[in-house]
Amino acid sequence: MAIAKVMLVDDEVPFVETMTKRLSKRDLHIVSAFSGQEALERLDKTRNIEVVILDVKMPGMDGIEALKEIKKSHPLVEVVMLTAYATVETAIEGMKLGAFDYLMKPCDIEVLLSKVEEATAKKRKHEDKIIEARMKEITSRRI
Amino acid sequence: MNMERTGFKTNSYYRSLTRNMFLIITIVSVIPLILVSSIILYQFHTSYQEKVHAHLEELVQKHKQNIDSFLKDKLSGIQFLGKTFNFEELNDEAFLQDILKTLQEEYDPVFVDLGVINTYGLQVAYAGPFKLGMALYGTADWFQNAMKTEYFISDVFLGLRGLPHFIIAVRESWMGEFWILRATIDFVAFNNLVENIRIGETGFAFILNKEGNFQTKPLVDIVSSKAPYMDFLNTEPGSKDKIHVVEKTDQSGNENIYVSAFLKDGDWLLVYQQRVTDAFSNFNNALIVTLAIILLGGLGIVTTAYILSRQMVSRIAGSDKEKEMMNEQIVESGKLASVGELAAGIAHEINNPVAIMVEEAGWIEDLLEEEEFQEGQNLDEFSRALNQIRAQGRRCKEITQKLLSFARKTDSRVQDIQANDLIEEVVALSAQRAKYSNVTVNTDLQGNLPTLRMSQTELQQVLLNLINNALDAMEKSGGVINISSKLEGESIVIEVADNGPGIPEANLFRIFDPFFTTKPVGKGTGLGLSICYGIINKLGGKLEVKSALGQGSTFYVRIPLPEKKEGEDEGPPAGSDSH
């Protein structure tokens, strides 16, 4: 079983491809997308994606817009912003909009991995809490 | 384009500006001065002339009356004698002598002699100093005239005695025949009446008869010709009581003022003559003083206008120069900003390929860990090369990051900053330059400094400026720069000390002035320290300097800590990526 189900979104195709290989080797289930629009479509089709690694600067729909849409339709999915140094401000803005954290390109694979793990943990914790709450609701109804 | 225009301001531009200002100031101040002065002078001249004329008129009028009354007086005396005594009584020379004596006692001794002349012109009796008894006057003009009227006053003539005199004759009748009582008036006494009229240096009076002969002794040297006076005699026959004032130029070119009045029922003309320059000497003196004042004032105005316009234009030239430098500075900073943007773009674009390269290297490394490669001969070489690629990739990243942090100069957002981090960043930036200048940069930073609230780039700019200045100062000799930070009361003090040549005391007060620079033209704008001063001042801090020649300079940057507010704790600091 994979550590987490992750979607990698970046317009740099070689980057995504290499990253997919490296992260898959580290027991992550990777779904890749090369634009904001594609990411949203894939997110709708694919079930159980837990973390989205989202590049900030992309042609067409950029990272911030994509983040807003993701948070709208999939509020529980955690998003890690991926940024070049020049767009740190945008990444911080993204965090204000609900992103989990941001990473700088080129990033160390270990750092990325640990961030993804944290994000997954957070997401799972959220989900657990929601399930717990539902169970409570159901049990309380029985009583 | 503004730059170009100011750049073309040559010397001739300033020269024509100076000339225009000079001319305008001069014209605007001198013309009213001249207008006012000439109007006042003209008015004054007119009224002064009227005054002088009136005065002379009065003078001549008075003397005319004097002379007329003198003549009338003498005439009435003789008339009285003629009426009182008859021909026979007066025919007695002894009696006549008595009368003459009485006359001379009663009147001034103006009566020289008395004579009684019968109808044929024979002087039958005579009393006086001359031996004129039995003189025959039958053919004399005065006798002819005297026989026609009751009385007659003759013109001045030499007569039998050869001395100038004139005669008062009274006609009386005795036994059906006319006889004449004649008295001679002393010329000197009469002449005094007129000669006493003397005003100024050239003013004098004289009397002319109808033929234009002098009846008094004029100042011969002045009156050279009778011609001008003939005009008065001829042109004014009707108005006997009027006094005429005329200004005329005589033959020798002198302008004279003539005042004339008729005497003796129009027989004689009293003329007063004076040079105009003499009559108006007071006015002329005032005129000279006024002209001198106008001249001096004009000179003063011209001098002031000259100096003022020179000063103004040199000011303008100075401010033009400053503006030009400012423009250059703006262009420079504009260039810097665009270079910064360019750098940011490039850094961003480079970051992506570098990231891919590093990832690819990582992927190869991942693959190498698989068993089948573990026995490969060149495994060590592979991993060394991959490590090298990773290391160089990281180096690229660091360079682009530095480039970006420097390029983002326009960022003036106020944020919490750690002074020490910033100092280290700036020192790292200047490390390369310091190395070339043979300068060692030491830092002595106090740990755990509270954060400051200000623009990061502004503090960066201040520190970079101070370090660059120190490096400039020690460029040739090399040296040491010590940078320290510490908490002092409620502010953080950053010291930038060098052991360079130091700043001369004379310059010490001016180094924060805008545009003050000791660097050669084109090298420094002289704005660096003044901008630093402005930045620190704006924060309520202080930028101070201590320096001595040969002992280096120390700049103190004192920045007050932000006032503490509850719960003001911002999220993770910007550089939270771990490396």
Interface residues (C-beta under 8 A of the other chain):
Chain A: E12 P14 F15 T18 M19 K21 R22 K25 K57 A84 Y85 A86 T87 V88 I92 M95 L103 M104 K105 P106 C107 D108 I109 V111
Chain B: A344 G345 A347 H348 N351 N352 V354 A355 I356 M357 V358 E359 E360 G362 W363 D366 G393 R394 K397 T400 Q401 L404 G571 A574 D577 S578 H579
